[in-house]
Amino acid sequence: MADPNPTVGELFKAKAVTDEQVNAAVDAYHADPGTTAHPIADGYSLDLGAAVAGHAWASQVVANTESSENLKRAAVRTAILLARAEKA
């Protein structure tokens, strides 16, 4: 039986999520880190704030004022790809 809550990375690998959708999620997080229900793919959503908060490295990078914008984007993208999407 398939996992009802796959990671975004698993959805990406299965081509259910595009690179553009992941980039849009990164942009949405940077626009509002408190976003709780971002539609990531057809039928799936993701709590962006929880995804980053739940990833120790990403949350440290984002909180560090000395981190570059590119590093922050990469950290958020990593946290999103590792987070479990929820059926909408």
WORAQUI-V136371 format. One record per residue. RES is the residue in one letter. SS is DSSP state (helix for helix, strand for strand, loop for the rest). PHI is phi in degrees with one decimal (none if undefined). OMEGA is omega as a letter, one per 40 degrees, with the letter a starting at -180 (none if undefined). Layout:
res | ss | phi | omega
RES | SS | PHI | OMEGA
RES | SS | PHI | OMEGA
This chain:
res | ss | phi | omega
M | loop | none | a
A | loop | -70.8 | i
D | loop | -65.6 | a
P | loop | -69.7 | i
N | loop | -129.4 | i
P | loop | -72.0 | i
T | strand | -72.6 | i
V | helix | -62.0 | i
G | helix | -61.2 | i
E | helix | -65.6 | i
L | helix | -65.3 | i
F | helix | -63.9 | i
K | helix | -61.5 | i
A | loop | -81.6 | a
K | loop | 64.3 | i
A | loop | -87.9 | i
V | loop | -127.9 | i
T | loop | -95.7 | i
D | helix | -59.8 | i
E | helix | -63.8 | i
Q | helix | -68.7 | i
V | helix | -66.6 | i
N | helix | -61.2 | i
A | helix | -64.4 | i
A | helix | -67.0 | i
V | helix | -61.8 | i
D | helix | -61.0 | a
A | helix | -63.4 | i
Y | helix | -62.6 | a
H | helix | -66.3 | i
A | helix | -73.1 | a
D | loop | -152.4 | a
P | loop | -60.7 | i
G | loop | -91.6 | a
T | loop | -59.8 | a
T | loop | -108.5 | a
A | loop | -140.5 | i
H | strand | -94.7 | i
P | strand | -69.1 | a
I | strand | -99.3 | a
A | strand | -154.2 | i
D | loop | -57.9 | i
G | loop | 88.1 | a
Y | strand | -127.7 | i
S | strand | -132.4 | a
L | strand | -143.5 | i
D | loop | -83.1 | a
L | helix | -64.8 | i
G | helix | -60.4 | i
A | helix | -69.5 | i
A | helix | -61.3 | a
V | helix | -73.9 | i
A | helix | -62.3 | a
G | loop | -81.7 | i
H | loop | -113.2 | a
A | helix | -54.5 | a
W | helix | -63.8 | a
A | helix | -61.9 | a
S | helix | -66.2 | i
Q | helix | -68.7 | a
V | helix | -62.8 | a
V | helix | -63.4 | a
A | helix | -77.1 | a
N | loop | -80.2 | a
T | loop | -67.4 | i
E | loop | -88.4 | i
S | loop | -70.1 | i
S | loop | -71.8 | i
E | helix | -62.0 | i
N | helix | -64.4 | i
L | helix | -65.8 | i
K | helix | -61.4 | i
R | helix | -62.4 | a
A | helix | -65.1 | i
A | helix | -65.6 | i
V | helix | -64.9 | i
R | helix | -60.5 | i
T | helix | -61.1 | i
A | helix | -61.2 | i
I | helix | -65.2 | a
L | helix | -63.5 | a
L | helix | -88.0 | a
A | loop | -77.8 | i
R | strand | -88.2 | i
A | loop | -79.0 | i
E | strand | -113.7 | i
K | strand | -63.2 | a
A | loop | -83.3 | none
